[in-house]
């Protein structure tokens, strides 16, 4: 196939978010639900409690949404309850939840498990290449990645889905993958960049920002000298924040793609348009109200908790599963001209704070502070003295002053910051100033909270 074609998958991508795709989704959903009913005791019970008669499902003439809406959302609390019921045995949990035998799995990735039991991503070869790898091919192709490119993979390799599963899936692109991993640290990342001359960087926005800071020290030049032409960043908010996007793109001299939180990748339009959902034939996307769990119709500006149902795959078999992300969708055509509706990450249910009734997400703080760069470095920590989401005002935020911002100018800067917080976020936080570099950096996900109550 021509490397000049518009999409990686010309049989599917032109038809994303169309009536034809809805018909395909319904047929695939029926097949997947029958697999769950036959092979997954946990999900068989969910389907029975939802009143779904699996014997009559082939004759279902309603919509995908109507078929799914009776199935309760499977969220983190539901997962924790199932882990407890399995006595903490995640192999038993997978045996009960998956539509395939655990003996068919070839790789298990997971969440970090920093706040409890890790959530597994059980993968077969089909999951790695035909689901996850296919999604990355579609998104990175739109961003300009081709077979001759070299991808410096800098997400953490240890267990997380952005690690080994992504490295294997990336090989489907045909590009050279250089799996240095976040664990190698910045010294090794800069070293591998020198030796293998990658054209594409994959990692968190925090790591990319840290590389901008360290480049003069490590290579004696700024980050633009690294020769990176494409940044594919995800794993945390940031790549969708206009001010941070501008900083990363200008500092590297590269195009930035926002990836993740589902089967999505942003386009190459000069102004961020959200991430295009690229997986209509792989996974059904829904929004629900975070409190009532009632479906939220998908229309421009709709906001809710994202819920996913896989209609392809084996071990990767979400069934109305929530990862805890709050999305806002745009269903109208994108000015880039490419297919697929779009979604933006507003925040995470785990990260949501309430200050006198005002909802605050760390991503909003990131965007606000980036608009004040370089007078501030952009690094911050929200200080929590009690367990969230409720915060007794004022919200306390540690903020680093910029390298060239003298202490005698902080009073004036603080006044401007407080006015911006009030105008854009309806809060007046207590700012605790930090010196440049005082807050710990990370090669993985940047820390946004300092939990003093723990």
C-alpha positions as a printed Julia matrix, in Angstrom:
454×3 Matrix{Float64}:
   0.0     0.0    0.0
   1.09    3.53  -0.7
   2.76    5.44   2.11
   0.91    8.5    0.87
  -2.53    7.09   1.68
  -4.71    9.18   4.0
  -5.28    6.48   6.62
  -3.44    3.42   7.9
  -6.61    1.32   7.5
  -8.46    2.47   4.41
 -11.16   -0.2    4.88
 -12.24    1.07   8.31
 -11.11    4.61   9.09
 -13.06    6.46   6.36
 -16.25    5.08   7.95
 -15.61    5.95  11.61
 -18.62    7.51  13.34
 -21.04    6.64  10.5
 -24.3     4.61  10.34
 -22.39    1.77   8.64
 -20.12    1.56  11.68
 -23.12    1.33  14.02
 -24.36   -1.72  12.12
 -20.92   -3.34  12.39
 -20.73   -2.55  16.11
 -24.07   -4.2   16.79
 -23.12   -7.43  15.05
 -19.74   -7.58  16.81
 -21.32   -6.74  20.17
 -23.74   -9.67  19.86
 -20.82  -12.02  19.23
 -18.8   -10.64  22.16
 -21.75  -10.85  24.58
 -22.29  -14.49  23.61
 -18.59  -15.17  24.3
 -18.87  -13.56  27.73
 -22.01  -15.51  28.53
 -20.42  -18.81  27.53
 -16.97  -18.36  29.08
 -17.04  -15.64  31.77
 -18.95  -16.52  34.99
 -18.58  -12.97  36.3
 -19.96  -11.29  33.18
 -22.61  -14.0   32.64
 -24.07  -12.92  35.97
 -23.92   -9.25  34.93
 -25.79  -10.03  31.71
 -28.41  -12.11  33.53
 -28.98   -9.37  36.12
 -29.38   -6.88  33.26
 -32.2    -9.03  31.86
 -30.39   -9.85  28.62
 -31.72  -13.07  27.11
 -28.65  -14.41  25.34
 -30.74  -16.99  23.47
 -32.63  -14.19  21.72
 -29.75  -11.79  21.19
 -29.3   -12.59  17.48
 -32.78  -11.23  16.89
 -32.12   -7.94  18.71
 -33.36   -5.15  16.45
 -32.66   -2.2   18.76
 -29.59    0.0   19.02
 -26.19   -0.74  20.49
 -26.88    1.79  23.22
 -30.18    0.18  24.2
 -28.57   -3.25  24.36
 -25.8    -2.03  26.65
 -27.54    0.44  28.94
 -29.0    -2.17  31.3
 -25.55   -3.55  32.17
 -24.16   -1.79  35.28
 -20.91    0.14  34.77
 -17.87   -1.79  36.02
 -15.75    0.8   37.84
 -12.8     0.75  40.22
 -15.0     0.02  43.21
 -16.59   -2.87  41.38
 -13.13   -4.15  40.55
 -12.0    -3.85  44.19
 -15.09   -5.76  45.29
 -14.34   -8.55  42.82
 -10.68   -8.7   43.92
 -11.84   -9.12  47.51
 -14.32  -11.85  46.49
 -11.42  -13.67  44.79
  -9.28  -13.4   47.92
  -6.81  -11.13  46.16
  -6.07  -13.83  43.55
  -5.88  -11.94  40.23
  -5.48  -15.15  38.22
  -8.82  -16.32  39.61
 -10.3   -12.91  38.84
  -9.16  -13.15  35.22
 -10.53  -16.68  34.94
 -13.92  -15.38  36.04
 -13.92  -12.22  33.88
 -12.31  -13.15  30.56
 -14.07  -14.7   27.55
 -10.94  -16.81  26.97
  -8.86  -19.11  29.16
  -5.94  -17.54  31.02
  -3.83  -20.2   29.28
  -4.28  -18.26  26.03
  -2.68  -15.09  27.46
   0.85  -14.26  26.33
   1.38  -11.03  28.33
  -0.09   -9.33  31.37
   0.34   -5.61  31.86
  -1.35   -3.67  34.62
  -1.87   -0.33  36.26
   0.81    0.7   38.75
  -1.2    -0.43  41.78
   0.15    2.49  43.82
  -3.21    3.04  45.55
  -4.3    -0.61  45.82
  -4.33   -3.79  43.79
  -3.06   -3.39  40.2
  -5.7    -3.67  37.51
  -4.57   -6.23  34.9
  -4.47   -5.8   31.14
  -4.53   -9.47  30.04
  -3.3    -9.77  26.44
  -3.3   -12.44  23.76
  -1.41  -12.04  20.5
  -4.65  -10.77  18.96
  -4.96   -8.09  21.65
  -1.37   -6.94  21.18
  -1.37   -6.67  17.39
  -4.97   -6.53  16.14
  -6.4    -4.29  18.86
  -3.73   -2.21  20.61
  -1.13   -2.27  17.84
  -3.77   -1.52  15.22
  -4.96    1.51  17.18
  -1.41    2.89  17.47
  -0.81    2.34  13.78
  -3.91    4.34  12.93
  -3.05    7.24  15.23
   0.69    7.5   14.56
   0.14    7.17  10.8
  -2.07   10.26  10.95
   0.72   12.03  12.8
   3.21   11.23  10.04
   5.01    8.11  11.33
   6.3     5.86   8.53
   8.4     2.69   8.25
  11.68    4.6    8.01
  11.13    6.28  11.41
  12.85    5.32  14.66
  10.71    5.44  17.81
  12.37    6.19  21.15
  10.02    4.5   23.6
  10.32    6.23  26.99
   7.21    5.11  28.83
   7.88    2.9   31.84
   8.47   -0.69  30.74
   7.55   -2.31  34.04
   4.04   -3.79  33.83
   2.06   -0.75  32.6
   0.21   -1.04  29.27
   2.23    1.88  27.9
   5.32   -0.32  28.39
   5.9    -3.81  27.0
   2.45   -4.14  25.43
   2.96   -0.89  23.58
   6.5    -1.81  22.51
   5.22   -5.04  20.97
   2.23   -3.32  19.4
   4.44   -0.62  17.91
   6.3    -3.21  15.86
   3.17   -3.49  13.7
   3.93    0.01  12.37
   7.09   -1.33  10.73
   9.14    1.46  12.3
  12.26    0.76  14.4
  11.38    0.68  18.11
  14.07    1.64  20.65
  12.69    0.59  24.08
  14.85    2.62  26.45
  12.02    2.98  29.01
  11.51    5.63  31.66
  13.35    3.49  34.23
  16.63    4.11  32.39
  16.61    7.74  33.51
  17.44   10.83  31.5
  21.15   10.0   31.15
  20.34    6.8   29.28
  17.58    8.46  27.27
  19.96   11.17  26.05
  22.63    8.54  25.4
  20.34    6.35  23.27
  19.19    9.44  21.4
  22.8    10.23  20.53
  23.57    6.68  19.33
  20.35    5.74  17.49
  19.07    9.16  16.32
  15.33    8.6   16.84
  12.79   10.68  14.93
   9.85    9.96  17.24
   9.63   10.29  21.04
   7.0     8.42  23.08
   6.61    9.21  26.77
   4.76   11.32  29.31
   4.48   15.11  28.91
   6.3    15.38  32.24
   9.31   13.51  30.86
   9.33   15.54  27.65
   9.26   18.75  29.7
  12.06   17.46  31.92
  14.15   16.72  28.82
  13.77   20.34  27.76
  15.19   21.41  31.13
  18.06   18.88  31.07
  19.13   19.11  27.42
  21.56   22.06  27.87
  23.28   20.2   30.72
  23.31   16.75  29.04
  24.1    17.6   25.41
  25.21   21.22  25.58
  22.35   22.27  23.3
  18.61   22.72  23.52
  16.09   19.92  22.91
  15.64   20.92  19.27
  19.11   19.5   18.56
  17.85   15.98  19.36
  16.27   15.72  15.91
  12.85   14.57  17.12
  10.13   15.38  14.59
   7.15   13.79  16.32
   6.23   13.68  20.03
   3.6    11.12  21.07
   2.74   11.9   24.69
   0.2    10.4   27.07
  -0.27    8.69  30.41
  -1.26   11.95  32.13
  -2.87   15.31  31.28
  -0.66   17.81  29.51
  -0.44   17.05  25.81
  -3.9    18.58  25.38
  -3.09   21.79  27.31
  -2.57   24.55  24.69
   0.17   26.37  26.61
   2.15   23.18  27.3
   1.64   21.97  23.71
   3.16   25.19  22.43
   6.13   24.89  24.77
   6.84   21.27  23.81
   6.43   21.78  20.07
   8.58   24.91  19.98
  11.29   23.49  22.25
  11.65   20.23  20.28
  10.81   21.68  16.88
   8.37   18.79  16.57
   4.7    18.01  16.16
   2.9    16.81  19.31
   0.28   14.06  19.43
  -1.9    13.45  22.49
  -2.51    9.72  22.99
  -4.48    7.5   25.34
  -7.42    7.39  27.75
  -9.05    5.04  25.29
  -8.53    4.3   21.61
  -7.64    7.85  20.61
  -4.91   10.06  19.18
  -5.03   13.79  18.43
  -4.67   15.07  14.88
  -2.09   17.39  13.34
  -4.33   20.46  13.18
  -2.39   23.53  14.43
  -4.93   24.05  17.22
  -5.68   21.15  19.56
  -9.0    19.55  18.64
  -9.07   16.73  21.16
  -8.27   13.1   20.4
  -9.96   11.38  17.48
 -11.65    8.14  18.55
 -10.12    5.58  16.17
 -11.63    2.34  17.43
 -15.31    2.18  16.43
 -14.76   -1.33  15.06
 -12.76   -2.38  18.15
 -14.52   -0.8   21.12
 -17.83    0.96  21.83
 -17.51    4.37  23.5
 -20.13    5.79  25.88
 -20.46    8.67  28.3
 -22.39    8.35  31.56
 -23.23   10.76  34.34
 -20.54   10.24  37.04
 -23.14   10.33  39.82
 -26.24    8.59  38.4
 -24.45    6.47  35.75
 -27.26    7.31  33.34
 -26.16    7.51  29.67
 -25.15   10.95  28.38
 -26.07   11.42  24.68
 -23.03   12.02  22.48
 -23.29   15.54  21.07
 -21.0    18.56  20.84
 -19.98   19.64  24.33
 -21.37   16.57  26.12
 -19.37   15.74  29.22
 -19.33   12.61  31.36
 -17.45    9.58  32.59
 -16.08    7.52  29.69
 -17.21    3.89  29.51
 -15.77    1.26  27.15
 -16.96   -2.07  25.74
 -14.56   -4.1   23.61
 -16.05   -5.8   20.55
 -12.71   -7.2   19.39
 -10.04   -8.91  21.44
  -9.69  -11.77  23.87
  -8.11  -10.89  27.21
  -8.67   -7.21  26.59
 -12.42   -7.46  26.98
 -13.86   -4.46  28.77
 -17.63   -4.71  29.26
 -19.05   -1.29  30.16
 -15.81   -0.56  32.0
 -14.83    2.85  33.39
 -11.21    3.89  33.89
 -12.35    6.92  35.89
 -11.74    9.55  33.19
 -14.06   12.51  32.59
 -14.31   13.36  28.88
 -15.89   16.09  26.78
 -16.79   15.13  23.21
 -17.06   16.92  19.87
 -19.17   15.09  17.3
 -19.02   17.67  14.48
 -16.42   17.26  11.7
 -12.88   18.18  12.68
 -11.21   21.03  10.75
  -8.33   18.64  10.04
 -10.69   16.73   7.74
  -9.96   13.33   9.28
 -12.61   10.87  10.46
 -13.68    9.98  14.0
 -15.43   12.0   16.69
 -13.18   13.69  19.23
 -12.82   13.69  23.0
 -10.86   15.78  25.48
  -9.81   14.64  28.94
 -11.27   17.02  31.5
  -9.87   15.14  34.49
 -10.08   11.93  36.48
 -12.69   11.02  39.07
  -9.79   10.09  41.38
  -8.21   13.53  40.96
 -11.36   15.61  41.33
 -11.35   18.14  44.15
 -14.26   20.21  45.44
 -13.46   23.61  46.91
 -16.59   25.37  48.21
 -18.62   23.58  45.53
 -16.15   24.37  42.73
 -14.74   21.3   40.96
 -10.98   21.51  40.41
  -8.83   19.14  38.31
  -5.0    19.22  38.23
  -5.1    19.49  34.42
  -6.68   22.93  34.74
  -3.9    24.04  37.11
  -1.32   22.79  34.58
  -2.84   24.9   31.82
  -3.06   28.02  33.94
   0.54   27.82  35.14
   1.89   27.13  31.65
   0.39   30.44  30.54
   2.73   32.13  33.06
   5.91   30.41  31.82
   8.79   31.17  32.03
   8.02   33.25  35.13
   7.09   29.89  36.72
   8.59   26.53  35.74
   5.19   24.86  35.42
   5.93   22.39  38.24
   3.44   22.39  41.12
   2.0    20.26  43.9
  -1.51   20.51  45.28
  -1.14   20.07  49.03
  -3.89   17.95  50.6
  -4.2    17.87  54.36
  -7.41   15.82  54.29
  -8.66   12.99  52.09
 -10.24   14.3   48.85
 -12.48   15.21  47.18
 -13.65   17.8   49.72
 -11.06   20.51  50.44
 -11.34   23.05  53.21
 -10.42   26.37  51.52
  -8.08   27.78  50.62
  -6.62   25.13  48.31
  -2.87   25.06  48.93
  -0.58   24.88  45.89
   3.21   24.74  45.88
   4.48   26.55  42.77
   8.06   26.88  41.51
   9.18   30.35  40.46
  11.04   30.53  37.16
  14.83   30.52  36.98
  14.88   34.2   36.0
  12.14   35.28  38.42
  13.73   37.0   41.46
  12.15   36.6   44.88
  11.41   40.33  45.09
   9.05   39.97  42.09
   7.01   37.16  43.64
   4.48   39.49  45.3
   3.51   41.01  41.97
   3.45   37.57  40.26
   1.33   36.08  43.03
  -1.24   38.84  42.63
  -1.51   38.07  38.89
  -1.74   34.34  39.54
  -4.51   34.71  42.11
  -6.5    36.88  39.72
  -6.07   34.26  36.97
  -7.15   31.44  39.3
 -10.22   33.43  40.29
 -11.15   34.33  36.7
 -10.52   30.95  35.08
 -11.18   28.47  37.9
 -13.3    30.43  40.42
 -10.91   29.77  43.31
  -8.34   31.78  45.27
  -5.68   29.31  46.4
  -2.91   29.81  48.93
   0.35   29.85  46.95
   3.44   28.37  48.6
   6.48   29.44  46.6
   9.26   26.99  45.78
  12.69   27.61  44.26
  13.4    26.4   40.69
  14.05   22.65  40.7
  12.92   22.22  44.31
   9.99   19.95  43.43
  11.0    16.42  42.5
  10.88   15.56  38.79
   9.82   12.2   37.38
  10.71   10.27  34.23
   7.33    8.55  34.49
   4.13   10.35  35.49
   4.52   13.77  37.05
   3.27   14.06  40.63
   0.5    16.6   41.13
  -0.45   15.96  44.76
   1.34   16.1   48.09
  -0.85   14.01  50.39
   0.04   15.12  53.88
  -2.87   13.19  55.39
  -1.21    9.84  54.57
